[in-house]
Structure formats: C-alpha cells, structure tokens
Amino acid sequence: MFTVIIPTHNRPELLHRTLQSLIAQTYTYFTVIIVDDAASYIPPYEDLLTLQGRYIYIIRSGIAGPAESRNMGLALATSKYIIFLDDDDTLEPDHLQSLAVHLESKPVDILFCDFKICNEERTTSPPTELSTNKISIKDVTRDSIFIRNRIPNSCLIYRRDIIKNIKFKNDLLIYEDWDFLLECIKENELHHQEINSVVIHKSGATAPENMRRGNTRDDLIIEAMLYLYKKYPTENLQIKLARQNLLATAGVSYS
C-alpha cells in the first residue's frame, strides 16, 4: 500500500534509527526505497536484512541533494501511496497502521498529519533526547500553503497516480519540498488526519553533526519565497495580502 522513499547523505547512524522505526511498524504492507547520493559508508546490511523483500537500496551518482534522490525513488515506486521520509526522522510503530485504516475508509489525494519535534544533542552517540513537543497543524489549509508551508515533508502522504509526473526541482537549494507540494495541490485536494506519530528530530543547526542543505542558507529564504510566489501566482486577494504582510515583516515590499 505504501512506498517510503528515503534520500540519504552520509548519515549512517541517523539512517539506522530511521530504518529501525520502519522495521518496528505494526503494518507491514510497505516497501522502502533508500537512495544514497554519497556512498561514503557501507550500506546498513543488518537493517536491510530485516526488511528482506521490502526494500530497494540505490547508490546514485550525480549532484548530491534530496530532490534528485526523491525523483529516482518515485520513478521506481509502484504502490498506491507515497511517503517521503527524511533520513533523520522516525515513525512511531503504529503510524502506517493508522494511515492505512484512515485511507481504506476515506481514500484521498493528499493526506497530512500532525507530528512531534524531538530536540536532541547529536554530539553523543546515539543522540541524546533533550525534549519532545507535540505540534498540531490541523489549521493548515490549501490556501495557506500558497503563503507559507508548515507541513514537514515526512508528514505528507501522496496518492502515487497524481504525482507520478511531478518532480522535485534539483536546482532549488531550499524549499524544493514546498515547491513540490504547491505543484501537487494545484489540482488535488488536501486532507488532514489528526495523528502525531511522525517524529521530526532536530539539533542545533550550527552543530556539524546536524549540517544539512538549507541549515546555513537563511540568506536564500526571501529569494526562494519570491521565486515561488511568482511561479504560483494567485487572484485570491487574501492570499496576496498575506504574502505582502509576511514579506513586509522582513522589510521586503511585494505586490
């Protein structure tokens, strides 16, 4: 029923934790596609052995980055639903089961759910949990995503047939996941499920153990937002005003 696509780049310990969370799922009708764009370590054979018959592991060449890795995984997926899971995030054991029950009773185009944020210290091995907070995003609407995106990529579930011809842009250094979601919701409905069994793991952005694309690219935020606003124009006055107000907080005039 599900394909879980995981782009990974030189973070074997965090990938191990992510795979362990999939191994622990009570619902087992899923396939995992891991796309490694670095090949700087030995693949996690013990984890993959446990997932025998339910995984594809790819080492790819070319430009590093999650966009192209997700596109490659999507091209290989055959299931009804797709989940893009980051290699440092985890799913609680009942996550896929809860999704399956919901989607079997209420099939939808795109589903999103709430989540937890786990703040951790990654200079220890394994990382040390500092705090965990529940985050509700049930107030997110389709219109609000044309202003800003509050849905973590790992919290989205897409019906494969509606996204099979949509690609992540590999020339966007940040917000390629927001761009992908905007492209998807242009013609498809968005629905919320009130579960918070996705865990988004975070640590200090300045810690070398947590470096990832975008952590140090705050200088690109305004440029990327302007690009997306231009790419996805709107005649909705409320969205236009909200975009203007949001950019005004950063001292940017937008019309």
Buried (B, 14 or more C-beta within 10 A) or exposed (E): BBBBBBBBBBBBBBBBBBBBBBBBBEBEEBBBBBBBBEEEEEBBEEBBEBBEEBBBBBEBEEEBBBBBBBBBBBEEBEBBBBBBBBBBBBBBBBBBBBBBEBBEEEEBBBBBBBBBBBBBBBEEEEBEEEEEEEBEBEEBEBBBBBBBBBBBBBBBBBBBEBBEEBBBBBEBBBBBBBBBBBBBBEEBEBBBBEBBBBBBBBBEEEEEBBBEBBEEEEEBEBEBBBBBBEEBEEEEEEBBEBBBEBBEEEEEEBE
